[in-house]
Structures are given as C-alpha cells and as structure tokens.
Amino acid sequence: MRSYSFLFIPKQTSMSSSLKSLSRYSDKNILDISAKKFGIVVSEWNEQVTESLFSGAVETLLMHGAKKENIFRKNVPGSFELSLGAQWLAELEEIDAVICLGCVIQGETRHFDFICDAVAHGITNVALKFNKPVIFGVLTPNTLQQALDRSGGKHGNKGDEAAITAVKMLGF
C-alpha cells in the first residue's frame, strides 16, 4: 500500500513555454530505471515533429539509465489513436510506463478542439484504468513553427519532458 504525504505548495504563476525551455527539469527524485520497461506510442501525423519528440524521449530515458532493449515503440496513424495504442501497451504487465507522443496543429475548424480533448481524456483514462504512468506528450501549437520550436528547437523538446515525467511518476 502506498503512503501519501501532502505538502502545501504556494500557487505560482505559470510560465509560458515561450519564456523557457521545455527540456529543463529537476533531477530530484530520479530512481534507478535500468530494469524498467517503457512503451512509447508515436503518432505518424506531423512526422517531422513526432520523430523529434521520440528522439528526445529516448535520449532522456537512456541518459537516466534505461536500457535500449527496454524501450518499445509502436506507431499509430494520428494523435486520436494514441489512446488506444497506449491502452494496448499499458495492458502488458511488463510495461512499467507508457509515453504518448503526438502533435495536433490548430487549423481553421473546430477539429483541433475535438481531437485535443479526446486525446487528453483518453490518455488520462488509460492511466487510471491500468494504474501506471501514461504520459501526455502531445504538442498542441497554433503553427508548425511553434511545434518545431518545442520539438528540439529554441524551446527544447517536449519529448524530454514526457520521458522525465514517466521516470518521476515511476518513483511516486
């Protein structure tokens, strides 16, 4: 049984990623992940962006001790399919955490809103259903340039952030 302790953290104003790098994070509470297995689900849509997210996630996992043979990749056609891909990986007992990587760029219709909402809820539901970390590493920018800036460009790499989130959640 897990024990929980709660700490009051004063509310901080959020900082836009335009003001910081997504690849900066605290090294506190990083556990040994050498025996952990990670599933990474990658959307094929906006491939230039998602491949960079994947590279960042893998690099971060390896840097923190994951073994290359313990990182499993599955592709899905688009971000909408990330939830089901995550579920298929999460139901495997040997997978300790799942990282979902995608990119939905704002268009001229409400399609963006429906997809983003469905993906966020779907990924959350998979995590709750399987009681393991299932990480939302999905960019939702207004433009392709913003996506590139957040997938290895001037604002770092959201793939790094998704990977370190998985690592930290395993130590919760």
C-alpha positions as CSV (number, residue, x, y, z in Angstrom):
1,M,0.0,0.0,0.0
2,R,1.3,3.4,-0.9
3,S,1.7,6.1,1.8
4,Y,1.0,9.6,0.9
5,S,2.3,12.8,2.4
6,F,1.0,16.2,1.3
7,L,2.9,19.4,1.2
8,F,1.4,22.8,0.7
9,I,3.0,24.4,-2.3
10,P,2.2,28.1,-2.8
11,K,0.5,28.9,-6.1
12,Q,2.9,30.0,-8.7
13,T,2.1,31.9,-11.8
14,S,2.5,29.6,-14.8
15,M,5.3,30.4,-17.3
16,S,4.7,30.1,-21.0
17,S,7.0,27.9,-22.9
18,S,7.9,30.9,-24.9
19,L,9.8,32.0,-21.8
20,K,11.6,28.8,-21.0
21,S,13.0,25.6,-22.4
22,L,10.8,22.5,-22.1
23,S,13.9,20.4,-21.6
24,R,14.8,21.9,-18.2
25,Y,13.7,19.8,-15.3
26,S,14.8,19.0,-11.8
27,D,16.9,15.9,-11.2
28,K,15.3,15.3,-7.8
29,N,13.7,12.0,-7.1
30,I,15.1,10.2,-10.1
31,L,15.0,6.5,-9.3
32,D,17.0,3.6,-10.9
33,I,15.2,2.8,-14.1
34,S,17.7,0.3,-15.5
35,A,15.1,-2.6,-15.1
36,K,12.1,-0.5,-16.1
37,K,10.3,-1.0,-19.4
38,F,8.9,1.9,-21.4
39,G,6.3,1.8,-24.2
40,I,6.3,4.8,-26.5
41,V,3.4,5.4,-28.8
42,V,4.2,7.8,-31.6
43,S,1.7,9.5,-34.0
44,E,2.7,9.3,-37.6
45,W,0.8,12.6,-38.4
46,N,3.2,15.6,-38.3
47,E,6.0,13.1,-38.6
48,Q,8.8,15.7,-38.7
49,V,7.7,16.9,-35.2
50,T,6.9,13.5,-33.7
51,E,10.1,11.9,-34.8
52,S,12.0,14.7,-33.0
53,L,9.8,14.2,-29.9
54,F,10.6,10.4,-30.0
55,S,14.4,11.1,-30.3
56,G,14.2,13.4,-27.3
57,A,12.3,11.0,-25.2
58,V,14.6,8.1,-25.9
59,E,17.7,10.2,-25.3
60,T,16.4,11.3,-21.9
61,L,15.4,7.8,-20.9
62,L,18.9,6.5,-21.9
63,M,20.6,9.4,-20.1
64,H,18.8,8.4,-16.9
65,G,19.7,4.7,-17.1
66,A,17.1,3.0,-19.2
67,K,18.3,0.2,-21.4
68,K,17.7,0.5,-25.1
69,E,16.2,-3.0,-25.2
70,N,13.7,-1.9,-22.6
71,I,12.2,0.8,-24.8
72,F,9.4,-0.3,-27.1
73,R,8.0,1.8,-29.9
74,K,4.6,1.5,-31.5
75,N,3.3,3.8,-34.2
76,V,-0.3,4.9,-34.7
77,P,-1.7,6.9,-37.6
78,G,-2.6,10.1,-35.8
79,S,-2.9,11.6,-32.3
80,F,-6.5,10.5,-31.9
81,E,-5.2,6.9,-32.0
82,L,-2.7,7.5,-29.2
83,S,-5.2,6.4,-26.5
84,L,-5.8,3.0,-28.0
85,G,-2.1,2.5,-28.7
86,A,-1.4,3.4,-25.1
87,Q,-4.0,1.0,-23.8
88,W,-2.5,-1.9,-25.9
89,L,0.9,-1.2,-24.3
90,A,-0.4,-0.5,-20.8
91,E,-2.2,-3.8,-20.6
92,L,1.1,-5.6,-21.0
93,E,2.3,-6.4,-17.4
94,E,6.0,-6.0,-18.3
95,I,5.5,-2.3,-19.4
96,D,6.0,0.0,-16.5
97,A,5.2,3.3,-18.2
98,V,3.8,4.5,-21.5
99,I,4.7,7.7,-23.2
100,C,2.3,9.1,-25.9
101,L,3.9,11.5,-28.4
102,G,1.9,13.5,-31.0
103,C,1.3,16.9,-32.5
104,V,-2.0,18.5,-33.3
105,I,-1.7,21.9,-35.1
106,Q,-4.5,24.4,-34.9
107,G,-6.4,24.6,-38.1
108,E,-9.3,26.7,-39.3
109,T,-12.0,24.4,-38.0
110,R,-13.0,23.0,-34.6
111,H,-11.5,19.6,-35.4
112,F,-8.4,20.7,-33.3
113,D,-10.6,21.2,-30.2
114,F,-12.3,17.8,-30.6
115,I,-9.1,15.9,-31.2
116,C,-7.1,17.5,-28.4
117,D,-9.9,17.0,-25.9
118,A,-10.5,13.3,-26.9
119,V,-6.7,12.6,-26.7
120,A,-6.3,14.2,-23.3
121,H,-9.2,12.3,-21.8
122,G,-8.3,9.1,-23.5
123,I,-4.7,9.1,-22.2
124,T,-5.9,10.0,-18.7
125,N,-8.4,7.2,-18.8
126,V,-5.8,4.6,-19.8
127,A,-3.5,5.7,-16.9
128,L,-6.4,5.4,-14.4
129,K,-7.6,2.0,-15.8
130,F,-4.1,0.4,-15.6
131,N,-2.8,2.3,-12.6
132,K,0.5,3.1,-14.3
133,P,2.1,6.2,-15.7
134,V,0.7,7.1,-19.2
135,I,2.2,10.4,-20.2
136,F,0.7,13.1,-22.4
137,G,3.5,14.2,-24.7
138,V,1.3,15.8,-27.3
139,L,2.0,19.2,-28.7
140,T,-1.0,21.5,-29.4
141,P,0.5,24.5,-31.1
142,N,-1.0,27.1,-33.3
143,T,1.6,26.7,-36.1
144,L,4.1,24.3,-37.4
145,Q,6.9,26.7,-36.4
146,Q,5.7,26.6,-32.8
147,A,5.7,22.8,-33.0
148,L,9.3,22.7,-34.3
149,D,10.4,25.2,-31.6
150,R,9.0,22.7,-29.0
151,S,10.3,19.5,-30.5
152,G,14.0,20.2,-30.5
153,G,14.1,23.9,-31.4
154,K,14.6,27.0,-29.4
155,H,12.1,25.9,-26.6
156,G,13.7,22.5,-26.1
157,N,11.9,19.2,-26.6
158,K,8.6,18.2,-25.2
159,G,9.8,14.5,-25.7
160,D,12.4,15.2,-23.0
161,E,9.7,16.5,-20.7
162,A,7.4,13.5,-21.3
163,A,10.2,11.0,-20.6
164,I,11.3,12.6,-17.4
165,T,7.7,12.8,-16.3
166,A,7.4,9.0,-16.8
167,V,10.6,8.4,-14.8
168,K,9.4,10.6,-11.9
169,M,6.0,9.0,-11.9
170,L,7.5,5.6,-11.5
171,G,9.2,6.9,-8.3
172,F,5.9,8.2,-6.9
